[in-house]
């Protein structure tokens, strides 16, 4: 059985208008997810996450309420959730992953 790539399958199943609507919904969901929202999606309490991040519940509460974060703090938070932090710069349709090197 021949397998198709996801891009080929998506092109064959969705009209360009439908693809644009799906892409917009995905972009909106990603842009609207806060640290608190991310934690809640993973069904973790601040206390549970605090154990993994070596932070207190009150530290996590303050962190989730801030709008400005240190990269190292974000990395610690995301890794405690089981993820990996990636930072990208976006210029139109061009996305550049920034590295620490």
C-alpha positions as CSV (number, residue, x, y, z in Angstrom):
1,X,0.0,0.0,0.0
2,X,1.4,3.4,-1.1
3,X,1.4,6.0,1.6
4,X,0.9,9.7,0.9
5,X,2.5,12.6,2.7
6,X,0.4,14.7,5.0
7,X,0.8,17.7,2.7
8,X,-0.4,15.7,-0.3
9,X,-3.3,14.3,1.6
10,X,-4.3,17.7,2.9
11,X,-4.2,19.2,-0.6
12,X,-6.4,16.5,-2.0
13,X,-9.0,16.6,0.8
14,X,-9.4,20.3,1.5
15,X,-10.2,23.2,-0.8
16,X,-7.8,26.2,-0.6
17,X,-10.5,28.1,1.2
18,X,-11.0,25.3,3.8
19,X,-7.2,25.0,4.3
20,X,-7.0,28.7,4.9
21,X,-9.8,28.5,7.5
22,X,-8.1,25.6,9.3
23,X,-4.7,27.4,9.2
24,X,-6.3,30.5,10.7
25,X,-8.0,28.6,13.5
26,X,-4.7,26.8,14.4
27,X,-2.8,30.1,14.4
28,X,-5.4,31.7,16.6
29,X,-5.3,28.8,19.1
30,X,-1.5,28.8,19.3
31,X,-1.4,32.6,19.7
32,X,-4.1,32.6,22.5
33,X,-2.6,29.9,24.7
34,X,-1.0,31.4,27.8
35,X,1.4,29.6,30.2
36,X,-1.6,29.0,32.5
37,X,-3.7,27.7,29.6
38,X,-0.9,25.4,28.5
39,X,-0.6,23.9,32.0
40,X,-4.4,23.5,32.3
41,X,-4.5,21.8,28.9
42,X,-2.0,19.3,30.3
43,X,-4.3,18.9,33.3
44,X,-1.7,19.9,35.9
45,X,-2.0,22.0,39.0
46,X,0.5,24.6,39.9
47,X,1.6,22.4,42.8
48,X,2.1,19.4,40.6
49,X,4.1,21.4,38.1
50,X,6.1,23.1,40.9
51,X,7.5,19.7,41.9
52,X,8.9,19.1,38.4
53,X,10.1,22.6,38.0
54,X,11.6,22.9,41.6
55,X,9.4,26.0,42.1
56,X,6.7,26.8,44.7
57,X,3.1,27.2,43.8
58,X,3.3,30.9,44.6
59,X,6.3,31.3,42.3
60,X,4.4,29.6,39.5
61,X,1.3,31.8,40.1
62,X,3.4,34.9,39.7
63,X,5.2,33.5,36.7
64,X,1.9,32.7,34.9
65,X,0.6,36.2,35.6
66,X,3.6,38.0,34.1
67,X,3.8,39.2,30.5
68,X,7.6,39.4,30.4
69,X,9.8,36.4,31.1
70,X,13.4,35.4,31.1
71,X,14.2,32.7,28.5
72,X,15.8,30.5,31.2
73,X,12.6,30.7,33.3
74,X,10.4,29.8,30.3
75,X,12.7,26.9,29.4
76,X,12.5,25.6,33.0
77,X,8.7,25.9,32.9
78,X,8.2,24.2,29.5
79,X,10.7,21.4,30.3
80,X,8.8,20.7,33.6
81,X,5.7,20.2,31.4
82,X,7.6,17.7,29.4
83,X,8.3,20.0,26.4
84,X,11.1,21.8,24.7
85,X,11.3,25.6,24.3
86,X,12.0,26.8,20.8
87,X,12.2,30.5,19.9
88,X,11.6,31.7,16.4
89,X,11.7,35.0,14.6
90,X,9.0,35.3,11.9
91,X,9.4,37.6,8.9
92,X,6.3,37.2,6.8
93,X,6.2,33.5,5.8
94,X,9.8,33.0,6.8
95,X,10.4,31.4,10.2
96,X,13.9,31.4,11.7
97,X,14.7,29.2,14.7
98,X,17.0,31.1,17.1
99,X,19.7,29.2,18.8
100,X,21.9,30.0,21.8
101,X,25.1,29.4,19.9
